[in-house]
């Protein structure tokens, strides 16, 4: 498939009918010891992922972001996906998980792929290239469309791991902020 081809056209994506496109993105929490051990700057990652979550919502997507380390059972991630009661149209796995050399994190990647295949078989899969590219990855898969006519929603932003608990992102600032 060439780089300008998508697996679906934007108009055929579920949710492009005015209800909005639902995006579920997961990765390591910015301050997780395994992310830091891989060389990620936690402050920059934290700021980048939070800002990109806000940009996704402002672009009209309904977004849920969960950072969870491999010590959190994969069943918890699967339950978080189900408890929102929405159909996920796009699922994403962050670069911090995909680029890891740690076997625990690689196994988490494999588990996430299996959960997405099982629980969201019709969802488009996306991958970011760093903490500030979640929006780009979603727009690539949706044909670079802004979800015009639909104000996105922040469905959730959580960080789960045995250690420092990240701060929730409770709302999206208005365009005037």
N, C-alpha and C positions, 0 to 999 in steps of 0.2 A: 504494500500500500504506500503510495507516495505521501509526502508530508502534508500535501494540501487536501488529502482525502480524509473524511471522517467516516466512522462506522454508521452514523446516522446523520441525516440532514437536521439542521436546527428545528425546522417545523415538524419533524417527526419525533423529536425527543418528547417523552412523557413530561407533562407539566408545562409545555410550551403553549398550552391552551388558555393561559390567563391565571391558572392556579399557582404557577411558579415552579421552578426547578429546585428540587430538594437535594442538597449536597451534604454528605457525611464525610468528614476528613479526620484522619487519625495519625498520630505520630508519637514520638517520645516527648514527654514534658520538657520544656526548655532547661529546667534546673535538675533534671534527673542525672544521677551520677554517671550512668552509662552514656548519656549524650555529652556530658562534659568530658568524659574520658576519651571520646572520639574526636575531641578538639572543637566542638561547637561552643561559641560564646553564648552563655545562657541569656544574658541581658539582650543581646542583639536578636537572638532567636525569639525570645519572649515578645519583644516589641514588634518584630517582623510578622510573626504569626497572628498576633492580636490585630495589627493594622490590616493585614490581608483579610482576616475574618470580617472586619468592618467594611472593607472595600467590596467583598463579595456581597454583603447585604445591601450596600448602597447600589451595587450593579443589578439588584433585583432578585438575587438568589436567596432561598431559605437555607440557612446554614447551621450545622451542628459540628463543632470541633471538639474532639476529645484527645487529650494527651494521656497516654497510659504506658507505664513501663511493663516489662515482661513479667514482673512479679504479680501483676493484676491478672487473674484468670481470664482467658479469652472469652469465657461465658459471660463475663461482666460486660465486655464490649458488645457482644451479640445482644444482650439484654438492653443495653443503652440504645442500640439501634431500634429494637422493637418497641420500647416504651414510649417513644415519641409518636407512635401511631401514624407514621407517614410512609409513603412509598419513596424509597431513595432512588433518585434518578442518576446520581453521580456519587461514586465512592472514591476516596483518595487516600493514599498512604504516603506519608511524608518522607523526605529525603533522609532524615536522621535515622529512620528505620532501614530504609533500602540501602544506604551506603555503609552501614555498620559492618565491622569485621568481627563483632562479638557473636558467638554462636547462640547465646540466649536471645539476642535481638533478631538474628536471622530466623530462628524458629518462630519468633513472634510474627515476622513478615509472612512466613509460610502459613501460620495459623490465620492471619488476617485475610490472606488470599482465599483460603478455604471457606471462612465465614462469609466473605462477600459473595463467593460463588454459590454457596448454599442459600443464604438469606436474601440476597439481592441479585438474582440471576439476570435480570434485565437491565441492571444499572451499568452505565458507562464507567470504566475505571480510569482514574487520572493519577498522575504523579507530578509533584512539584520538583523544582531543581534547587530549592532552598526556601528559607522562611518567608521570603517576600514574593513567591511565585505561585501561590495557591490560586489566586484569581486568574492568572495567565493560563494555568493548566485547565481550569474549568472552561474558560472562554475558548480555548483551543478545541476542546471536545464539543462545545456547543456552537461552533462556527463563529466565534468572536462576537456573538450577539450580547447586547445588554438585554436583560429581561424586561424590555420596555413595557410600560403600562402595569408593571407589577412591582410593588414595593417589597423588597425582601424582608425576611424576618430572621432574627437571631434565635434559632431554636435551642441553642445551648452552647456553652463553652466551659469545658471542665478539664482539670488536670488531676490525675489520680496516680499516686505512687507512694510507696512506703518511705516517707521522708517529708521534705518540705512540700506543703500543699500550695499549689499555685493559686493566684487570685482569680475569681470568676470575672468574666466579662459580662456584666449585667445588662448592658444596653448598647445600642449603636448611637453615637452622637449624630445629631442632625447635621445637614449640609451647612448650616449656619455656624456650627462650632469651629 
